[in-house]
């Protein structure tokens, strides 16, 4: 998977959103990396003690 960040768009973002949604971190799946996706990623990282 390539690196995605805020405002990225494409199938990689959709895949990330689908995974986050299945894990309960995100409600809406999209192909755009929004602030909601960014917050979901940060919550996931915090919950799993991942340092970025």
N, CA, C and O atoms as CSV, one atom per row, in Angstrom:
chain,resi,resn,atom,element,x,y,z
A,1,UNK,N,N,0.851,-1.174,0.000
A,1,UNK,CA,C,0.000,0.000,0.000
A,1,UNK,C,C,0.896,1.236,0.000
A,1,UNK,O,O,1.859,1.309,0.764
A,2,UNK,N,N,0.584,2.192,-0.844
A,2,UNK,CA,C,1.373,3.418,-0.870
A,2,UNK,C,C,0.981,4.328,0.295
A,2,UNK,O,O,-0.075,4.152,0.902
A,3,UNK,N,N,1.825,5.283,0.593
A,3,UNK,CA,C,1.565,6.225,1.674
A,3,UNK,C,C,0.420,7.151,1.291
A,3,UNK,O,O,0.402,7.714,0.196
A,4,UNK,N,N,-0.528,7.303,2.197
A,4,UNK,CA,C,-1.635,8.239,1.981
A,4,UNK,C,C,-1.650,9.228,3.137
A,4,UNK,O,O,-1.212,8.923,4.246
A,5,UNK,N,N,-2.159,10.402,2.856
A,5,UNK,CA,C,-2.222,11.456,3.871
A,5,UNK,C,C,-3.447,12.313,3.607
A,5,UNK,O,O,-4.196,12.075,2.660
A,6,UNK,N,N,-3.637,13.304,4.449
A,6,UNK,CA,C,-4.786,14.196,4.323
A,6,UNK,C,C,-4.912,14.693,2.885
A,6,UNK,O,O,-3.934,15.152,2.294
A,7,UNK,N,N,-6.096,14.601,2.334
A,7,UNK,CA,C,-6.471,15.019,0.977
A,7,UNK,C,C,-6.053,14.036,-0.117
A,7,UNK,O,O,-6.311,14.288,-1.294
A,8,UNK,N,N,-5.407,12.910,0.251
A,8,UNK,CA,C,-5.118,11.881,-0.750
A,8,UNK,C,C,-6.443,11.316,-1.241
A,8,UNK,O,O,-7.456,11.382,-0.545
A,9,UNK,N,N,-6.424,10.759,-2.449
A,9,UNK,CA,C,-7.642,10.202,-3.029
A,9,UNK,C,C,-7.272,8.962,-3.833
A,9,UNK,O,O,-6.234,8.918,-4.493
A,10,UNK,N,N,-8.143,7.952,-3.764
A,10,UNK,CA,C,-7.910,6.778,-4.582
A,10,UNK,C,C,-8.278,5.486,-3.885
A,10,UNK,O,O,-8.784,5.493,-2.763
A,11,UNK,N,N,-8.017,4.368,-4.565
A,11,UNK,CA,C,-8.411,3.063,-4.034
A,11,UNK,C,C,-7.687,2.693,-2.741
A,11,UNK,O,O,-8.232,1.955,-1.920
A,12,UNK,N,N,-6.473,3.194,-2.550
A,12,UNK,CA,C,-5.752,2.915,-1.303
A,12,UNK,C,C,-6.485,3.514,-0.112
A,12,UNK,O,O,-6.552,2.906,0.957
A,13,UNK,N,N,-7.035,4.713,-0.304
A,13,UNK,CA,C,-7.787,5.379,0.766
A,13,UNK,C,C,-9.075,4.607,1.042
A,13,UNK,O,O,-9.461,4.434,2.198
A,14,UNK,N,N,-9.736,4.146,-0.010
A,14,UNK,CA,C,-10.956,3.357,0.162
A,14,UNK,C,C,-10.666,2.105,0.984
A,14,UNK,O,O,-11.421,1.770,1.897
A,15,UNK,N,N,-9.579,1.419,0.664
A,15,UNK,CA,C,-9.198,0.215,1.411
A,15,UNK,C,C,-8.941,0.542,2.871
A,15,UNK,O,O,-9.414,-0.166,3.761
A,16,UNK,N,N,-8.196,1.609,3.124
A,16,UNK,CA,C,-7.930,2.041,4.498
A,16,UNK,C,C,-9.234,2.326,5.232
A,16,UNK,O,O,-9.413,1.889,6.368
A,17,UNK,N,N,-10.144,3.056,4.594
A,17,UNK,CA,C,-11.431,3.390,5.214
A,17,UNK,C,C,-12.247,2.139,5.519
A,17,UNK,O,O,-12.875,2.047,6.574
A,18,UNK,N,N,-12.240,1.178,4.602
A,18,UNK,CA,C,-12.980,-0.064,4.827
A,18,UNK,C,C,-12.441,-0.804,6.047
A,18,UNK,O,O,-13.210,-1.322,6.857
A,19,UNK,N,N,-11.122,-0.851,6.174
A,19,UNK,CA,C,-10.507,-1.526,7.327
A,19,UNK,C,C,-10.857,-0.797,8.615
A,19,UNK,O,O,-11.253,-1.425,9.597
A,20,UNK,N,N,-10.712,0.524,8.619
A,20,UNK,CA,C,-11.035,1.309,9.816
A,20,UNK,C,C,-12.511,1.177,10.180
A,20,UNK,O,O,-12.856,1.138,11.361
A,21,UNK,N,N,-13.382,1.109,9.178
A,21,UNK,CA,C,-14.819,0.964,9.434
A,21,UNK,C,C,-15.121,-0.400,10.054
A,21,UNK,O,O,-15.905,-0.492,10.999
A,22,UNK,N,N,-14.503,-1.456,9.527
A,22,UNK,CA,C,-14.710,-2.799,10.082
A,22,UNK,C,C,-14.248,-2.893,11.526
A,22,UNK,O,O,-14.789,-3.667,12.315
A,23,UNK,N,N,-13.244,-2.097,11.862
A,23,UNK,CA,C,-12.703,-2.114,13.225
A,23,UNK,C,C,-13.429,-1.144,14.153
A,23,UNK,O,O,-13.115,-1.062,15.341
A,24,UNK,N,N,-14.408,-0.404,13.603
A,24,UNK,CA,C,-15.206,0.494,14.426
A,24,UNK,C,C,-14.631,1.888,14.607
A,24,UNK,O,O,-15.100,2.640,15.460
A,25,UNK,N,N,-13.633,2.244,13.828
A,25,UNK,CA,C,-13.013,3.564,13.952
A,25,UNK,C,C,-13.618,4.604,13.019
A,25,UNK,O,O,-13.404,5.801,13.210
A,26,UNK,N,N,-14.354,4.175,12.035
A,26,UNK,CA,C,-14.865,5.090,11.016
A,26,UNK,C,C,-16.270,4.667,10.632
A,26,UNK,O,O,-16.579,3.476,10.592
A,27,UNK,N,N,-17.116,5.639,10.353
A,27,UNK,CA,C,-18.500,5.343,9.995
A,27,UNK,C,C,-18.678,5.333,8.481
A,27,UNK,O,O,-19.315,4.429,7.942
A,28,UNK,N,N,-18.123,6.328,7.786
A,28,UNK,CA,C,-18.347,6.469,6.352
A,28,UNK,C,C,-17.095,6.101,5.551
A,28,UNK,O,O,-16.007,6.613,5.818
A,29,UNK,N,N,-17.255,5.219,4.578
A,29,UNK,CA,C,-16.158,4.823,3.700
A,29,UNK,C,C,-16.150,5.744,2.490
A,29,UNK,O,O,-17.189,6.010,1.886
A,30,UNK,N,N,-14.959,6.228,2.145
A,30,UNK,CA,C,-14.806,7.161,1.035
A,30,UNK,C,C,-13.475,6.900,0.351
A,30,UNK,O,O,-12.636,6.164,0.869
A,31,UNK,N,N,-13.287,7.507,-0.818
A,31,UNK,CA,C,-11.990,7.404,-1.491
A,31,UNK,C,C,-11.136,8.644,-1.253
A,31,UNK,O,O,-10.087,8.809,-1.877
A,32,UNK,N,N,-11.590,9.529,-0.336
A,32,UNK,CA,C,-10.860,10.749,-0.005
A,32,UNK,C,C,-10.423,10.693,1.456
A,32,UNK,O,O,-11.222,10.377,2.337
A,33,UNK,N,N,-9.162,10.999,1.705
A,33,UNK,CA,C,-8.597,11.001,3.056
A,33,UNK,C,C,-8.977,12.325,3.717
A,33,UNK,O,O,-8.293,13.335,3.554
A,34,UNK,N,N,-10.070,12.300,4.457
A,34,UNK,CA,C,-10.603,13.496,5.106
A,34,UNK,C,C,-10.050,13.635,6.523
A,34,UNK,O,O,-9.290,12.789,6.992
A,35,UNK,N,N,-10.443,14.711,7.191
A,35,UNK,CA,C,-10.031,14.886,8.590
A,35,UNK,C,C,-10.624,13.778,9.459
A,35,UNK,O,O,-10.013,13.381,10.451
A,36,UNK,N,N,-11.801,13.278,9.101
A,36,UNK,CA,C,-12.405,12.169,9.856
A,36,UNK,C,C,-11.541,10.912,9.743
A,36,UNK,O,O,-11.364,10.188,10.723
A,37,UNK,N,N,-11.012,10.659,8.568
A,37,UNK,CA,C,-10.127,9.509,8.368
A,37,UNK,C,C,-8.837,9.721,9.161
A,37,UNK,O,O,-8.333,8.795,9.798
A,38,UNK,N,N,-8.315,10.926,9.119
A,38,UNK,CA,C,-7.099,11.253,9.867
A,38,UNK,C,C,-7.294,11.010,11.363
A,38,UNK,O,O,-6.425,10.439,12.021
A,39,UNK,N,N,-8.426,11.439,11.892
A,39,UNK,CA,C,-8.728,11.234,13.312
A,39,UNK,C,C,-8.881,9.747,13.633
A,39,UNK,O,O,-8.449,9.290,14.691
A,40,UNK,N,N,-9.496,8.993,12.717
A,40,UNK,CA,C,-9.660,7.550,12.920
A,40,UNK,C,C,-8.302,6.856,12.947
A,40,UNK,O,O,-8.070,5.977,13.777
A,41,UNK,N,N,-7.410,7.245,12.050
A,41,UNK,CA,C,-6.062,6.669,12.019
A,41,UNK,C,C,-5.335,6.980,13.324
A,41,UNK,O,O,-4.696,6.104,13.906
A,42,UNK,N,N,-5.431,8.217,13.777
A,42,UNK,CA,C,-4.764,8.606,15.025
A,42,UNK,C,C,-5.336,7.849,16.223
A,42,UNK,O,O,-4.589,7.473,17.126
A,43,UNK,N,N,-6.634,7.626,16.241
A,43,UNK,CA,C,-7.254,6.846,17.320
A,43,UNK,C,C,-6.747,5.410,17.301
A,43,UNK,O,O,-6.412,4.849,18.344
A,44,UNK,N,N,-6.692,4.820,16.116
A,44,UNK,CA,C,-6.164,3.464,15.967
A,44,UNK,C,C,-4.725,3.395,16.471
A,44,UNK,O,O,-4.373,2.500,17.239
A,45,UNK,N,N,-3.896,4.342,16.038
A,45,UNK,CA,C,-2.495,4.364,16.449
A,45,UNK,C,C,-2.369,4.491,17.962
A,45,UNK,O,O,-1.534,3.827,18.576
A,46,UNK,N,N,-3.186,5.333,18.557
A,46,UNK,CA,C,-3.155,5.532,20.005
A,46,UNK,C,C,-3.585,4.263,20.743
A,46,UNK,O,O,-2.949,3.857,21.715
A,47,UNK,N,N,-4.664,3.644,20.277
A,47,UNK,CA,C,-5.178,2.436,20.922
A,47,UNK,C,C,-4.174,1.283,20.893
A,47,UNK,O,O,-4.144,0.455,21.803
A,48,UNK,N,N,-3.358,1.235,19.849
A,48,UNK,CA,C,-2.387,0.156,19.704
A,48,UNK,C,C,-0.960,0.600,20.034
A,48,UNK,O,O,0.011,-0.081,19.706
A,49,UNK,N,N,-0.860,1.763,20.694
A,49,UNK,CA,C,0.443,2.296,21.131
A,49,UNK,C,C,1.467,2.360,20.000
A,49,UNK,O,O,2.636,2.020,20.182
A,50,UNK,N,N,1.006,2.803,18.833
A,50,UNK,CA,C,1.899,2.940,17.683
A,50,UNK,C,C,2.454,4.358,17.654
A,50,UNK,O,O,1.695,5.327,17.668
A,51,UNK,N,N,3.753,4.475,17.615
A,51,UNK,CA,C,4.401,5.779,17.570
A,51,UNK,C,C,4.714,6.098,16.119
A,51,UNK,O,O,5.320,5.297,15.407
A,52,UNK,N,N,4.289,7.282,15.691
A,52,UNK,CA,C,4.519,7.679,14.298
A,52,UNK,C,C,5.384,8.909,14.270
A,52,UNK,O,O,5.703,9.415,13.194
